[in-house]
Amino acid sequence: QVQLAESGGGLVQAGGSLRLSCAASGFTLEYYGIGWFRQLPGKEREGVSYINNWDGSTQYSDSVKGRFTISKENGKKTVDLQMNSLKPEDTAVYYCARASLQLDASNWSARWRYDYWGQGTQVTVSS
């Protein structure tokens, strides 16, 4: 069955880096876009980044643009999120999700457009 599993979270000091990985199984990764989201306690899950499966185009939220980089390795069946210059406000549970259809800059962050989600990985950035 379709499964997504995040890894790579942890505790890091402000200014540091982490690399999250999303391992996909049960489907052909080349056929689907993948998004990364994050959620703080008591807040809605928000889109962080997205990578399109057809042309490899990427999208980022304004809060992470220039600091985070999403990449996809179809052969390894993983989608990674490289996070640099981390800030305390980046602290959250990070989730990867499979897009149910082609997305673009206008709609990639809409949660309802994703059909499968991972369990999440905690990222904590200390000041």
N, C-alpha and C positions, 0 to 999 in steps of 0.2 A: 504494500500500500504506500501511498505518498507520505513521505516523512521529510521533515526539515529539522536539523539539529544544530543549534548554535554552540560555539565554544570560543574561548579566548578572553572572556571577561575576567575582571579582577580589580584589585586596588592599585591605584597609581597616583602619584603626586601631580599637582597642577603643572602643566607644561610638558608632561610626559606623553608617552604613546602607548597604544594598545592596538592589536590586530585581531579583529573578530573574524570568525569563519563560520559559514553556513554550509553544512553538508547536506546535499540533496539525494534522496533515494526514492525509488518507486515510480519515477517518471524521467522523461528525457529532458535534461536541463536546457539543451539547445533550443527547445521549443517555447520556453517560458521566460518572461522577465521576472526579476527578483527584486524585492524591496527590503529595505531595513527600516525598522520603526523603533521608537523608544517610548517608555512610559514611566512616569514618576508616580509615586503613591498618591492616589486621589485625583490624578489628572488623566486626561484622555491620551490615548496612544497617538503619537505624532510621527509623521513621515520624516525620515532622515535622509534616505538616498534610494535611488532606483537605477537599475541597469536594464536596458532594452535588449531582448534576445536577438533581434534581427540585425540591427546596425551597431549595437554596442554603445549607443548613446547613453549618457548618464544624466541624472538629475540630483540636485542637492537642496536641502532646506537652506534658507538664508543663514541660519544659526551655525551651520557647519561648513558652509562653502569656503573653500580654500584651506580647510584643515583636514577634512575627511576625504578619502578616495575609495570608491567602490570598484571592484574588479571581479571578473568571472573567468573561471577556468573550466571549460566544459569537459575536458579530459579527466580532470580530478573531481568533477561534479561538486565544485564548491564556489561560493560567492563570498569574497572577503570584503571587509570594511577596515581599511587602515585609518586609524584615528590619531592624529598628531595635535600637538599644542592643546592638550586636553584642559578643560576648565571645570571647576566644581559644578557648574550648571549642566555639564554633560552627564552627571551622575543619574543613572536610570537603569531599568531593565531593557535590554536591547533584543529585538525580535527580528527574524527574517521571515519573509512570506512570499508565496508564489502568486504572481498576478494571473488572474483568470482570463485576461484578454490583453491586447496590445495597449500600452499606456504611453502617454507623452507628458510634456511639461504642464499641461493643463489639468491632468487628472491623476498623476502617479501617486499622490499622497492620500487618496481616498481609500480608507480601510476596507470598504465594502467591495472594492475591486480585486481583493485578494481572497483566494479560496482555501489555502492551507497555510498554517502558521507553525513556527517552532515553539519550544517551551520557554525560550528566553535565556539570556545570560546577564548577570549583574555586572555593571560597570560602576565603580566608585572612584571619584576623583577627589583627593583631599587637598585642602588649601594650604 
